[in-house]
């Protein structure tokens, strides 16, 4: 797995800022910050994907608990999304 979960992001963080920070540790595939639909601000977490495993592990070692905007980042391997079931409960019409 080369995809990292990045939590406890400051709400002011931008995709470019996160890309710049994480690209110091290797070549990135993607950066995806999760946006709140109602406010348009990030929800405080996102995902960063590297092209190779070693770079992802280096980023975890270097950036987990690193201060960014007054908040200690939480950086670890992303867990695969669980499949099955609908989100939002049982809706029968």
PDB file of N, CA, C and O in Angstrom:
ATOM      1  N   UNK A   1       0.852  -1.185   0.000  1.00  0.00           N
ATOM      2  CA  UNK A   1       0.000   0.000   0.000  1.00  0.00           C
ATOM      3  C   UNK A   1       0.890   1.238   0.000  1.00  0.00           C
ATOM      4  O   UNK A   1       1.794   1.363   0.826  1.00  0.00           O
ATOM      5  N   UNK A   2       0.632   2.137  -0.917  1.00  0.00           N
ATOM      6  CA  UNK A   2       1.413   3.362  -1.035  1.00  0.00           C
ATOM      7  C   UNK A   2       0.586   4.593  -0.727  1.00  0.00           C
ATOM      8  O   UNK A   2       1.052   5.719  -0.904  1.00  0.00           O
ATOM      9  N   UNK A   3      -0.643   4.385  -0.264  1.00  0.00           N
ATOM     10  CA  UNK A   3      -1.545   5.489   0.012  1.00  0.00           C
ATOM     11  C   UNK A   3      -1.534   5.788   1.507  1.00  0.00           C
ATOM     12  O   UNK A   3      -1.689   4.890   2.334  1.00  0.00           O
ATOM     13  N   UNK A   4      -1.348   7.067   1.840  1.00  0.00           N
ATOM     14  CA  UNK A   4      -1.279   7.493   3.225  1.00  0.00           C
ATOM     15  C   UNK A   4      -2.528   8.261   3.624  1.00  0.00           C
ATOM     16  O   UNK A   4      -3.077   9.038   2.843  1.00  0.00           O
ATOM     17  N   UNK A   5      -2.962   8.030   4.845  1.00  0.00           N
ATOM     18  CA  UNK A   5      -3.991   8.851   5.475  1.00  0.00           C
ATOM     19  C   UNK A   5      -3.262   9.976   6.193  1.00  0.00           C
ATOM     20  O   UNK A   5      -2.294   9.728   6.912  1.00  0.00           O
ATOM     21  N   UNK A   6      -3.715  11.200   6.006  1.00  0.00           N
ATOM     22  CA  UNK A   6      -3.124  12.355   6.675  1.00  0.00           C
ATOM     23  C   UNK A   6      -4.239  13.038   7.458  1.00  0.00           C
ATOM     24  O   UNK A   6      -5.147  13.631   6.875  1.00  0.00           O
ATOM     25  N   UNK A   7      -4.162  12.948   8.777  1.00  0.00           N
ATOM     26  CA  UNK A   7      -5.194  13.518   9.630  1.00  0.00           C
ATOM     27  C   UNK A   7      -4.676  14.673  10.458  1.00  0.00           C
ATOM     28  O   UNK A   7      -3.475  14.935  10.524  1.00  0.00           O
ATOM     29  N   UNK A   8      -5.615  15.353  11.086  1.00  0.00           N
ATOM     30  CA  UNK A   8      -5.352  16.500  11.952  1.00  0.00           C
ATOM     31  C   UNK A   8      -4.738  17.666  11.174  1.00  0.00           C
ATOM     32  O   UNK A   8      -3.918  18.419  11.701  1.00  0.00           O
ATOM     33  N   UNK A   9      -5.152  17.800   9.907  1.00  0.00           N
ATOM     34  CA  UNK A   9      -4.692  18.921   9.098  1.00  0.00           C
ATOM     35  C   UNK A   9      -5.358  20.211   9.570  1.00  0.00           C
ATOM     36  O   UNK A   9      -6.517  20.196   9.983  1.00  0.00           O
ATOM     37  N   UNK A  10      -4.633  21.321   9.509  1.00  0.00           N
ATOM     38  CA  UNK A  10      -5.291  22.596   9.795  1.00  0.00           C
ATOM     39  C   UNK A  10      -6.335  22.870   8.713  1.00  0.00           C
ATOM     40  O   UNK A  10      -6.139  22.501   7.556  1.00  0.00           O
ATOM     41  N   UNK A  11      -7.426  23.506   9.079  1.00  0.00           N
ATOM     42  CA  UNK A  11      -8.500  23.758   8.123  1.00  0.00           C
ATOM     43  C   UNK A  11      -8.082  24.743   7.038  1.00  0.00           C
ATOM     44  O   UNK A  11      -8.757  24.874   6.017  1.00  0.00           O
ATOM     45  N   UNK A  12      -6.981  25.424   7.260  1.00  0.00           N
ATOM     46  CA  UNK A  12      -6.475  26.377   6.266  1.00  0.00           C
ATOM     47  C   UNK A  12      -5.540  25.727   5.250  1.00  0.00           C
ATOM     48  O   UNK A  12      -5.101  26.392   4.312  1.00  0.00           O
ATOM     49  N   UNK A  13      -5.227  24.449   5.416  1.00  0.00           N
ATOM     50  CA  UNK A  13      -4.286  23.762   4.524  1.00  0.00           C
ATOM     51  C   UNK A  13      -4.828  23.729   3.102  1.00  0.00           C
ATOM     52  O   UNK A  13      -6.034  23.626   2.880  1.00  0.00           O
ATOM     53  N   UNK A  14      -3.907  23.820   2.144  1.00  0.00           N
ATOM     54  CA  UNK A  14      -4.293  23.734   0.737  1.00  0.00           C
ATOM     55  C   UNK A  14      -3.648  22.498   0.118  1.00  0.00           C
ATOM     56  O   UNK A  14      -2.684  21.951   0.653  1.00  0.00           O
ATOM     57  N   UNK A  15      -4.196  22.068  -1.020  1.00  0.00           N
ATOM     58  CA  UNK A  15      -3.641  20.920  -1.713  1.00  0.00           C
ATOM     59  C   UNK A  15      -2.194  21.187  -2.125  1.00  0.00           C
ATOM     60  O   UNK A  15      -1.346  20.301  -2.021  1.00  0.00           O
ATOM     61  N   UNK A  16      -1.909  22.396  -2.589  1.00  0.00           N
ATOM     62  CA  UNK A  16      -0.539  22.741  -2.992  1.00  0.00           C
ATOM     63  C   UNK A  16       0.428  22.669  -1.815  1.00  0.00           C
ATOM     64  O   UNK A  16       1.551  22.187  -1.959  1.00  0.00           O
ATOM     65  N   UNK A  17      -0.006  23.146  -0.660  1.00  0.00           N
ATOM     66  CA  UNK A  17       0.834  23.112   0.544  1.00  0.00           C
ATOM     67  C   UNK A  17       1.153  21.667   0.940  1.00  0.00           C
ATOM     68  O   UNK A  17       2.294  21.347   1.276  1.00  0.00           O
ATOM     69  N   UNK A  18       0.153  20.813   0.900  1.00  0.00           N
ATOM     70  CA  UNK A  18       0.348  19.404   1.260  1.00  0.00           C
ATOM     71  C   UNK A  18       1.211  18.709   0.210  1.00  0.00           C
ATOM     72  O   UNK A  18       2.083  17.912   0.556  1.00  0.00           O
ATOM     73  N   UNK A  19       0.978  19.004  -1.058  1.00  0.00           N
ATOM     74  CA  UNK A  19       1.791  18.431  -2.136  1.00  0.00           C
ATOM     75  C   UNK A  19       3.257  18.830  -1.958  1.00  0.00           C
ATOM     76  O   UNK A  19       4.146  17.987  -2.080  1.00  0.00           O
ATOM     77  N   UNK A  20       3.515  20.104  -1.672  1.00  0.00           N
ATOM     78  CA  UNK A  20       4.891  20.567  -1.470  1.00  0.00           C
ATOM     79  C   UNK A  20       5.556  19.870  -0.294  1.00  0.00           C
ATOM     80  O   UNK A  20       6.716  19.467  -0.382  1.00  0.00           O
ATOM     81  N   UNK A  21       4.824  19.728   0.806  1.00  0.00           N
ATOM     82  CA  UNK A  21       5.369  19.094   2.003  1.00  0.00           C
ATOM     83  C   UNK A  21       5.708  17.622   1.750  1.00  0.00           C
ATOM     84  O   UNK A  21       6.809  17.174   2.070  1.00  0.00           O
ATOM     85  N   UNK A  22       4.767  16.877   1.180  1.00  0.00           N
ATOM     86  CA  UNK A  22       4.953  15.439   1.009  1.00  0.00           C
ATOM     87  C   UNK A  22       5.874  15.096  -0.150  1.00  0.00           C
ATOM     88  O   UNK A  22       6.502  14.037  -0.139  1.00  0.00           O
ATOM     89  N   UNK A  23       5.971  15.961  -1.147  1.00  0.00           N
ATOM     90  CA  UNK A  23       6.836  15.661  -2.296  1.00  0.00           C
ATOM     91  C   UNK A  23       8.313  15.713  -1.927  1.00  0.00           C
ATOM     92  O   UNK A  23       9.156  15.271  -2.708  1.00  0.00           O
ATOM     93  N   UNK A  24       8.638  16.239  -0.765  1.00  0.00           N
ATOM     94  CA  UNK A  24      10.025  16.233  -0.284  1.00  0.00           C
ATOM     95  C   UNK A  24      10.516  14.809  -0.013  1.00  0.00           C
ATOM     96  O   UNK A  24      11.720  14.577   0.091  1.00  0.00           O
ATOM     97  N   UNK A  25       9.587  13.860   0.100  1.00  0.00           N
ATOM     98  CA  UNK A  25       9.948  12.492   0.474  1.00  0.00           C
ATOM     99  C   UNK A  25       9.768  11.499  -0.668  1.00  0.00           C
ATOM    100  O   UNK A  25       9.928  10.296  -0.465  1.00  0.00           O
ATOM    101  N   UNK A  26       9.440  11.976  -1.860  1.00  0.00           N
ATOM    102  CA  UNK A  26       9.331  11.095  -3.010  1.00  0.00           C
ATOM    103  C   UNK A  26       8.326  11.586  -4.022  1.00  0.00           C
ATOM    104  O   UNK A  26       7.680  12.617  -3.833  1.00  0.00           O
ATOM    105  N   UNK A  27       8.204  10.833  -5.101  1.00  0.00           N
ATOM    106  CA  UNK A  27       7.312  11.207  -6.197  1.00  0.00           C
ATOM    107  C   UNK A  27       5.877  10.824  -5.872  1.00  0.00           C
ATOM    108  O   UNK A  27       5.586   9.674  -5.546  1.00  0.00           O
ATOM    109  N   UNK A  28       4.991  11.797  -5.966  1.00  0.00           N
ATOM    110  CA  UNK A  28       3.590  11.592  -5.613  1.00  0.00           C
ATOM    111  C   UNK A  28       2.759  11.151  -6.807  1.00  0.00           C
ATOM    112  O   UNK A  28       2.996  11.566  -7.942  1.00  0.00           O
ATOM    113  N   UNK A  29       1.783  10.304  -6.526  1.00  0.00           N
ATOM    114  CA  UNK A  29       0.756   9.942  -7.508  1.00  0.00           C
ATOM    115  C   UNK A  29      -0.393  10.938  -7.420  1.00  0.00           C
ATOM    116  O   UNK A  29      -0.882  11.436  -8.434  1.00  0.00           O
ATOM    117  N   UNK A  30      -0.824  11.226  -6.164  1.00  0.00           N
ATOM    118  CA  UNK A  30      -1.981  12.096  -5.989  1.00  0.00           C
ATOM    119  C   UNK A  30      -2.037  12.666  -4.573  1.00  0.00           C
ATOM    120  O   UNK A  30      -1.448  12.128  -3.636  1.00  0.00           O
ATOM    121  N   UNK A  31      -2.767  13.775  -4.454  1.00  0.00           N
ATOM    122  CA  UNK A  31      -3.100  14.385  -3.173  1.00  0.00           C
ATOM    123  C   UNK A  31      -4.600  14.660  -3.219  1.00  0.00           C
ATOM    124  O   UNK A  31      -5.094  15.270  -4.167  1.00  0.00           O
ATOM    125  N   UNK A  32      -5.320  14.209  -2.196  1.00  0.00           N
ATOM    126  CA  UNK A  32      -6.768  14.384  -2.165  1.00  0.00           C
ATOM    127  C   UNK A  32      -7.186  14.831  -0.775  1.00  0.00           C
ATOM    128  O   UNK A  32      -7.214  14.026   0.157  1.00  0.00           O
ATOM    129  N   UNK A  33      -7.511  16.113  -0.630  1.00  0.00           N
ATOM    130  CA  UNK A  33      -8.018  16.624   0.637  1.00  0.00           C
ATOM    131  C   UNK A  33      -9.537  16.514   0.620  1.00  0.00           C
ATOM    132  O   UNK A  33     -10.176  16.841  -0.381  1.00  0.00           O
ATOM    133  N   UNK A  34     -10.109  16.058   1.716  1.00  0.00           N
ATOM    134  CA  UNK A  34     -11.553  15.852   1.794  1.00  0.00           C
ATOM    135  C   UNK A  34     -12.220  17.172   2.183  1.00  0.00           C
ATOM    136  O   UNK A  34     -11.890  17.781   3.201  1.00  0.00           O
ATOM    137  N   UNK A  35     -13.167  17.594   1.344  1.00  0.00           N
ATOM    138  CA  UNK A  35     -13.826  18.891   1.483  1.00  0.00           C
ATOM    139  C   UNK A  35     -15.236  18.715   2.045  1.00  0.00           C
ATOM    140  O   UNK A  35     -15.972  17.819   1.632  1.00  0.00           O
ATOM    141  N   UNK A  36     -15.599  19.575   2.987  1.00  0.00           N
ATOM    142  CA  UNK A  36     -16.953  19.608   3.523  1.00  0.00           C
ATOM    143  C   UNK A  36     -17.855  20.293   2.498  1.00  0.00           C
ATOM    144  O   UNK A  36     -17.591  21.428   2.101  1.00  0.00           O
ATOM    145  N   UNK A  37     -18.900  19.621   2.075  1.00  0.00           N
ATOM    146  CA  UNK A  37     -19.789  20.174   1.039  1.00  0.00           C
ATOM    147  C   UNK A  37     -20.491  21.454   1.478  1.00  0.00           C
ATOM    148  O   UNK A  37     -20.735  22.342   0.661  1.00  0.00           O
ATOM    149  N   UNK A  38     -20.812  21.550   2.744  1.00  0.00           N
ATOM    150  CA  UNK A  38     -21.556  22.711   3.229  1.00  0.00           C
ATOM    151  C   UNK A  38     -20.694  23.952   3.391  1.00  0.00           C
ATOM    152  O   UNK A  38     -21.126  25.056   3.059  1.00  0.00           O
ATOM    153  N   UNK A  39     -19.472  23.779   3.900  1.00  0.00           N
ATOM    154  CA  UNK A  39     -18.624  24.938   4.175  1.00  0.00           C
ATOM    155  C   UNK A  39     -17.593  25.206   3.084  1.00  0.00           C
ATOM    156  O   UNK A  39     -17.095  26.325   2.964  1.00  0.00           O
ATOM    157  N   UNK A  40     -17.269  24.188   2.289  1.00  0.00           N
ATOM    158  CA  UNK A  40     -16.243  24.342   1.272  1.00  0.00           C
ATOM    159  C   UNK A  40     -14.832  24.267   1.827  1.00  0.00           C
ATOM    160  O   UNK A  40     -13.863  24.388   1.077  1.00  0.00           O
ATOM    161  N   UNK A  41     -14.705  24.068   3.147  1.00  0.00           N
ATOM    162  CA  UNK A  41     -13.388  23.933   3.782  1.00  0.00           C
ATOM    163  C   UNK A  41     -13.015  22.467   3.862  1.00  0.00           C
ATOM    164  O   UNK A  41     -13.869  21.585   3.779  1.00  0.00           O
ATOM    165  N   UNK A  42     -11.703  22.218   4.028  1.00  0.00           N
ATOM    166  CA  UNK A  42     -11.310  20.823   4.209  1.00  0.00           C
ATOM    167  C   UNK A  42     -11.814  20.342   5.571  1.00  0.00           C
ATOM    168  O   UNK A  42     -11.983  21.126   6.505  1.00  0.00           O
ATOM    169  N   UNK A  43     -12.045  19.046   5.654  1.00  0.00           N
ATOM    170  CA  UNK A  43     -12.553  18.447   6.885  1.00  0.00           C
ATOM    171  C   UNK A  43     -11.457  18.137   7.887  1.00  0.00           C
ATOM    172  O   UNK A  43     -11.738  17.646   8.981  1.00  0.00           O
ATOM    173  N   UNK A  44     -10.195  18.420   7.525  1.00  0.00           N
ATOM    174  CA  UNK A  44      -9.102  18.165   8.454  1.00  0.00           C
ATOM    175  C   UNK A  44      -8.360  16.874   8.171  1.00  0.00           C
ATOM    176  O   UNK A  44      -7.511  16.452   8.956  1.00  0.00           O
ATOM    177  N   UNK A  45      -8.683  16.244   7.040  1.00  0.00           N
ATOM    178  CA  UNK A  45      -7.935  15.039   6.668  1.00  0.00           C
ATOM    179  C   UNK A  45      -7.936  14.883   5.159  1.00  0.00           C
ATOM    180  O   UNK A  45      -8.692  15.533   4.436  1.00  0.00           O
ATOM    181  N   UNK A  46      -7.055  13.994   4.711  1.00  0.00           N
ATOM    182  CA  UNK A  46      -6.960  13.724   3.286  1.00  0.00           C
ATOM    183  C   UNK A  46      -6.067  12.526   3.042  1.00  0.00           C
ATOM    184  O   UNK A  46      -5.702  11.809   3.973  1.00  0.00           O
ATOM    185  N   UNK A  47      -5.719  12.316   1.782  1.00  0.00           N
ATOM    186  CA  UNK A  47      -4.921  11.168   1.381  1.00  0.00           C
ATOM    187  C   UNK A  47      -3.820  11.610   0.433  1.00  0.00           C
ATOM    188  O   UNK A  47      -4.022  12.471  -0.424  1.00  0.00           O
ATOM    189  N   UNK A  48      -2.652  11.005   0.605  1.00  0.00           N
ATOM    190  CA  UNK A  48      -1.509  11.252  -0.262  1.00  0.00           C
ATOM    191  C   UNK A  48      -1.043   9.895  -0.761  1.00  0.00           C
ATOM    192  O   UNK A  48      -0.865   8.966   0.027  1.00  0.00           O
ATOM    193  N   UNK A  49      -0.845   9.779  -2.068  1.00  0.00           N
ATOM    194  CA  UNK A  49      -0.401   8.508  -2.621  1.00  0.00           C
ATOM    195  C   UNK A  49       0.943   8.694  -3.311  1.00  0.00           C
ATOM    196  O   UNK A  49       1.133   9.614  -4.106  1.00  0.00           O
ATOM    197  N   UNK A  50       1.868   7.799  -2.987  1.00  0.00           N
ATOM    198  CA  UNK A  50       3.215   7.806  -3.563  1.00  0.00           C
ATOM    199  C   UNK A  50       3.322   6.784  -4.674  1.00  0.00           C
ATOM    200  O   UNK A  50       2.522   5.852  -4.759  1.00  0.00           O
ATOM    201  N   UNK A  51       4.320   6.970  -5.526  1.00  0.00           N
ATOM    202  CA  UNK A  51       4.574   6.011  -6.609  1.00  0.00           C
ATOM    203  C   UNK A  51       5.226   4.739  -6.078  1.00  0.00           C
ATOM    204  O   UNK A  51       5.079   3.678  -6.686  1.00  0.00           O
ATOM    205  N   UNK A  52       5.954   4.822  -4.942  1.00  0.00           N
ATOM    206  CA  UNK A  52       6.548   3.594  -4.402  1.00  0.00           C
ATOM    207  C   UNK A  52       6.445   3.536  -2.884  1.00  0.00           C
ATOM    208  O   UNK A  52       6.317   4.557  -2.208  1.00  0.00           O
ATOM    209  N   UNK A  53       6.503   2.343  -2.385  1.00  0.00           N
ATOM    210  CA  UNK A  53       6.311   2.043  -0.965  1.00  0.00           C
ATOM    211  C   UNK A  53       7.371   2.686  -0.075  1.00  0.00           C
ATOM    212  O   UNK A  53       7.045   3.207   0.991  1.00  0.00           O
ATOM    213  N   UNK A  54       8.623   2.656  -0.496  1.00  0.00           N
ATOM    214  CA  UNK A  54       9.709   3.194   0.334  1.00  0.00           C
ATOM    215  C   UNK A  54       9.510   4.689   0.596  1.00  0.00           C
ATOM    216  O   UNK A  54       9.753   5.162   1.706  1.00  0.00           O
ATOM    217  N   UNK A  55       9.073   5.427  -0.413  1.00  0.00           N
ATOM    218  CA  UNK A  55       8.827   6.856  -0.232  1.00  0.00           C
ATOM    219  C   UNK A  55       7.678   7.085   0.752  1.00  0.00           C
ATOM    220  O   UNK A  55       7.743   7.987   1.587  1.00  0.00           O
ATOM    221  N   UNK A  56       6.638   6.274   0.653  1.00  0.00           N
ATOM    222  CA  UNK A  56       5.500   6.391   1.571  1.00  0.00           C
ATOM    223  C   UNK A  56       5.952   6.158   3.015  1.00  0.00           C
ATOM    224  O   UNK A  56       5.556   6.892   3.920  1.00  0.00           O
ATOM    225  N   UNK A  57       6.774   5.142   3.222  1.00  0.00           N
ATOM    226  CA  UNK A  57       7.266   4.850   4.571  1.00  0.00           C
ATOM    227  C   UNK A  57       8.172   5.967   5.086  1.00  0.00           C
ATOM    228  O   UNK A  57       8.114   6.311   6.266  1.00  0.00           O
ATOM    229  N   UNK A  58       9.006   6.536   4.216  1.00  0.00           N
ATOM    230  CA  UNK A  58       9.850   7.660   4.617  1.00  0.00           C
ATOM    231  C   UNK A  58       9.008   8.853   5.042  1.00  0.00           C
ATOM    232  O   UNK A  58       9.335   9.531   6.016  1.00  0.00           O
ATOM    233  N   UNK A  59       7.936   9.110   4.324  1.00  0.00           N
ATOM    234  CA  UNK A  59       7.055  10.225   4.661  1.00  0.00           C
ATOM    235  C   UNK A  59       6.390  10.014   6.016  1.00  0.00           C
ATOM    236  O   UNK A  59       6.272  10.950   6.806  1.00  0.00           O
ATOM    237  N   UNK A  60       5.961   8.794   6.281  1.00  0.00           N
ATOM    238  CA  UNK A  60       5.353   8.497   7.588  1.00  0.00           C
ATOM    239  C   UNK A  60       6.362   8.776   8.697  1.00  0.00           C
ATOM    240  O   UNK A  60       6.043   9.450   9.676  1.00  0.00           O
ATOM    241  N   UNK A  61       7.566   8.263   8.544  1.00  0.00           N
ATOM    242  CA  UNK A  61       8.597   8.439   9.571  1.00  0.00           C
ATOM    243  C   UNK A  61       8.950   9.911   9.786  1.00  0.00           C
ATOM    244  O   UNK A  61       9.217  10.332  10.911  1.00  0.00           O
ATOM    245  N   UNK A  62       8.949  10.682   8.715  1.00  0.00           N
ATOM    246  CA  UNK A  62       9.355  12.084   8.815  1.00  0.00           C
ATOM    247  C   UNK A  62       8.222  13.015   9.257  1.00  0.00           C
ATOM    248  O   UNK A  62       8.470  14.002   9.950  1.00  0.00           O
ATOM    249  N   UNK A  63       6.985  12.711   8.864  1.00  0.00           N
ATOM    250  CA  UNK A  63       5.905  13.687   9.044  1.00  0.00           C
ATOM    251  C   UNK A  63       4.875  13.340  10.105  1.00  0.00           C
ATOM    252  O   UNK A  63       4.112  14.216  10.511  1.00  0.00           O
ATOM    253  N   UNK A  64       4.822  12.096  10.572  1.00  0.00           N
ATOM    254  CA  UNK A  64       3.867  11.771  11.628  1.00  0.00           C
ATOM    255  C   UNK A  64       4.225  12.570  12.876  1.00  0.00           C
ATOM    256  O   UNK A  64       5.366  12.552  13.337  1.00  0.00           O
ATOM    257  N   UNK A  65       3.234  13.266  13.409  1.00  0.00           N
ATOM    258  CA  UNK A  65       3.357  14.129  14.591  1.00  0.00           C
ATOM    259  C   UNK A  65       4.130  15.416  14.330  1.00  0.00           C
ATOM    260  O   UNK A  65       4.440  16.143  15.274  1.00  0.00           O
ATOM    261  N   UNK A  66       4.448  15.715  13.071  1.00  0.00           N
ATOM    262  CA  UNK A  66       5.090  16.982  12.723  1.00  0.00           C
ATOM    263  C   UNK A  66       4.052  18.099  12.814  1.00  0.00           C
ATOM    264  O   UNK A  66       2.896  17.923  12.428  1.00  0.00           O
ATOM    265  N   UNK A  67       4.483  19.240  13.326  1.00  0.00           N
ATOM    266  CA  UNK A  67       3.597  20.384  13.466  1.00  0.00           C
ATOM    267  C   UNK A  67       3.354  21.031  12.104  1.00  0.00           C
ATOM    268  O   UNK A  67       4.293  21.307  11.358  1.00  0.00           O
ATOM    269  N   UNK A  68       2.096  21.265  11.798  1.00  0.00           N
ATOM    270  CA  UNK A  68       1.715  22.011  10.601  1.00  0.00           C
ATOM    271  C   UNK A  68       0.577  22.938  10.998  1.00  0.00           C
ATOM    272  O   UNK A  68      -0.518  22.480  11.324  1.00  0.00           O
ATOM    273  N   UNK A  69       0.832  24.223  10.970  1.00  0.00           N
ATOM    274  CA  UNK A  69      -0.200  25.194  11.327  1.00  0.00           C
ATOM    275  C   UNK A  69      -0.696  25.054  12.751  1.00  0.00           C
ATOM    276  O   UNK A  69      -1.868  25.310  13.027  1.00  0.00           O
ATOM    277  N   UNK A  70       0.194  24.645  13.673  1.00  0.00           N
ATOM    278  CA  UNK A  70      -0.182  24.497  15.071  1.00  0.00           C
ATOM    279  C   UNK A  70      -0.853  23.177  15.411  1.00  0.00           C
ATOM    280  O   UNK A  70      -1.349  23.003  16.524  1.00  0.00           O
ATOM    281  N   UNK A  71      -0.873  22.250  14.470  1.00  0.00           N
ATOM    282  CA  UNK A  71      -1.492  20.942  14.715  1.00  0.00           C
ATOM    283  C   UNK A  71      -0.494  19.839  14.409  1.00  0.00           C
ATOM    284  O   UNK A  71       0.254  19.931  13.436  1.00  0.00           O
ATOM    285  N   UNK A  72      -0.477  18.800  15.227  1.00  0.00           N
ATOM    286  CA  UNK A  72       0.415  17.655  15.019  1.00  0.00           C
ATOM    287  C   UNK A  72      -0.240  16.705  14.019  1.00  0.00           C
ATOM    288  O   UNK A  72      -1.296  16.135  14.293  1.00  0.00           O
ATOM    289  N   UNK A  73       0.395  16.539  12.860  1.00  0.00           N
ATOM    290  CA  UNK A  73      -0.157  15.670  11.824  1.00  0.00           C
ATOM    291  C   UNK A  73      -0.222  14.220  12.292  1.00  0.00           C
ATOM    292  O   UNK A  73       0.610  13.764  13.078  1.00  0.00           O
ATOM    293  N   UNK A  74      -1.216  13.515  11.798  1.00  0.00           N
ATOM    294  CA  UNK A  74      -1.363  12.082  12.012  1.00  0.00           C
ATOM    295  C   UNK A  74      -1.201  11.437  10.634  1.00  0.00           C
ATOM    296  O   UNK A  74      -2.109  11.508   9.805  1.00  0.00           O
ATOM    297  N   UNK A  75      -0.045  10.808  10.388  1.00  0.00           N
ATOM    298  CA  UNK A  75       0.254  10.245   9.074  1.00  0.00           C
ATOM    299  C   UNK A  75       0.496   8.742   9.221  1.00  0.00           C
ATOM    300  O   UNK A  75       1.385   8.324   9.961  1.00  0.00           O
ATOM    301  N   UNK A  76      -0.295   7.936   8.516  1.00  0.00           N
ATOM    302  CA  UNK A  76      -0.100   6.490   8.517  1.00  0.00           C
ATOM    303  C   UNK A  76      -0.663   5.885   7.237  1.00  0.00           C
ATOM    304  O   UNK A  76      -1.295   6.579   6.441  1.00  0.00           O
ATOM    305  N   UNK A  77      -0.433   4.599   7.045  1.00  0.00           N
ATOM    306  CA  UNK A  77      -0.949   3.921   5.859  1.00  0.00           C
ATOM    307  C   UNK A  77      -2.473   3.970   5.872  1.00  0.00           C
ATOM    308  O   UNK A  77      -3.107   3.727   6.899  1.00  0.00           O
ATOM    309  N   UNK A  78      -3.040   4.283   4.734  1.00  0.00           N
ATOM    310  CA  UNK A  78      -4.497   4.316   4.613  1.00  0.00           C
ATOM    311  C   UNK A  78      -5.028   2.893   4.629  1.00  0.00           C
ATOM    312  O   UNK A  78      -4.420   1.982   4.067  1.00  0.00           O
ATOM    313  N   UNK A  79      -6.161   2.717   5.275  1.00  0.00           N
ATOM    314  CA  UNK A  79      -6.810   1.412   5.288  1.00  0.00           C
ATOM    315  C   UNK A  79      -7.707   1.312   4.060  1.00  0.00           C
ATOM    316  O   UNK A  79      -8.335   2.295   3.666  1.00  0.00           O
ATOM    317  N   UNK A  80      -7.768   0.130   3.455  1.00  0.00           N
ATOM    318  CA  UNK A  80      -8.647  -0.017   2.288  1.00  0.00           C
ATOM    319  C   UNK A  80     -10.092   0.268   2.660  1.00  0.00           C
ATOM    320  O   UNK A  80     -10.543  -0.067   3.755  1.00  0.00           O
ATOM    321  N   UNK A  81     -10.799   0.881   1.750  1.00  0.00           N
ATOM    322  CA  UNK A  81     -12.200   1.182   1.969  1.00  0.00           C
ATOM    323  C   UNK A  81     -12.989  -0.112   2.010  1.00  0.00           C
ATOM    324  O   UNK A  81     -12.814  -0.977   1.152  1.00  0.00           O
ATOM    325  N   UNK A  82     -13.853  -0.249   2.999  1.00  0.00           N
ATOM    326  CA  UNK A  82     -14.667  -1.460   3.100  1.00  0.00           C
ATOM    327  C   UNK A  82     -15.814  -1.368   2.117  1.00  0.00           C
ATOM    328  O   UNK A  82     -16.443  -0.320   1.970  1.00  0.00           O
ATOM    329  N   UNK A  83     -16.079  -2.477   1.446  1.00  0.00           N
ATOM    330  CA  UNK A  83     -17.177  -2.488   0.488  1.00  0.00           C
ATOM    331  C   UNK A  83     -18.391  -3.153   1.106  1.00  0.00           C
ATOM    332  O   UNK A  83     -18.309  -3.814   2.142  1.00  0.00           O
ATOM    333  N   UNK A  84     -19.502  -2.963   0.449  1.00  0.00           N
ATOM    334  CA  UNK A  84     -20.731  -3.608   0.897  1.00  0.00           C
ATOM    335  C   UNK A  84     -21.616  -2.659   1.662  1.00  0.00           C
ATOM    336  O   UNK A  84     -21.141  -1.730   2.315  1.00  0.00           O
ATOM    337  N   UNK A  85     -22.891  -2.896   1.576  1.00  0.00           N
ATOM    338  CA  UNK A  85     -23.856  -2.077   2.278  1.00  0.00           C
ATOM    339  C   UNK A  85     -23.961  -0.689   1.675  1.00  0.00           C
ATOM    340  O   UNK A  85     -23.053  -0.226   0.985  1.00  0.00           O
ATOM    341  N   UNK A  86     -25.055  -0.047   1.940  1.00  0.00           N
ATOM    342  CA  UNK A  86     -25.210   1.313   1.453  1.00  0.00           C
ATOM    343  C   UNK A  86     -24.875   2.272   2.570  1.00  0.00           C
ATOM    344  O   UNK A  86     -25.051   1.968   3.750  1.00  0.00           O
ATOM    345  N   UNK A  87     -24.401   3.403   2.190  1.00  0.00           N
ATOM    346  CA  UNK A  87     -24.126   4.444   3.179  1.00  0.00           C
ATOM    347  C   UNK A  87     -25.417   5.206   3.397  1.00  0.00           C
ATOM    348  O   UNK A  87     -26.071   5.617   2.438  1.00  0.00           O
ATOM    349  N   UNK A  88     -25.779   5.393   4.628  1.00  0.00           N
ATOM    350  CA  UNK A  88     -26.975   6.166   4.904  1.00  0.00           C
ATOM    351  C   UNK A  88     -28.167   5.332   5.321  1.00  0.00           C
ATOM    352  O   UNK A  88     -29.283   5.845   5.402  1.00  0.00           O
ATOM    353  N   UNK A  89     -27.951   4.068   5.582  1.00  0.00           N
ATOM    354  CA  UNK A  89     -29.027   3.246   6.122  1.00  0.00           C
ATOM    355  C   UNK A  89     -29.871   2.584   5.053  1.00  0.00           C
ATOM    356  O   UNK A  89     -29.577   2.666   3.860  1.00  0.00           O
ATOM    357  N   UNK A  90     -30.910   1.937   5.500  1.00  0.00           N
ATOM    358  CA  UNK A  90     -31.783   1.183   4.627  1.00  0.00           C
ATOM    359  C   UNK A  90     -32.865   2.119   4.115  1.00  0.00           C
ATOM    360  O   UNK A  90     -33.731   2.565   4.868  1.00  0.00           O
ATOM    361  N   UNK A  91     -32.800   2.404   2.834  1.00  0.00           N
ATOM    362  CA  UNK A  91     -33.815   3.298   2.247  1.00  0.00           C
ATOM    363  C   UNK A  91     -34.626   2.499   1.245  1.00  0.00           C
ATOM    364  O   UNK A  91     -34.149   2.151   0.164  1.00  0.00           O
ATOM    365  N   UNK A  92     -35.823   2.225   1.615  1.00  0.00           N
ATOM    366  CA  UNK A  92     -36.724   1.486   0.711  1.00  0.00           C
ATOM    367  C   UNK A  92     -37.844   2.430   0.323  1.00  0.00           C
ATOM    368  O   UNK A  92     -38.496   3.021   1.184  1.00  0.00           O
ATOM    369  N   UNK A  93     -38.063   2.569  -0.961  1.00  0.00           N
ATOM    370  CA  UNK A  93     -39.104   3.493  -1.444  1.00  0.00           C
ATOM    371  C   UNK A  93     -40.269   2.746  -1.961  1.00  0.00           C
ATOM    372  O   UNK A  93     -41.242   3.352  -2.409  1.00  0.00           O
TER     373      UNK A  93
END
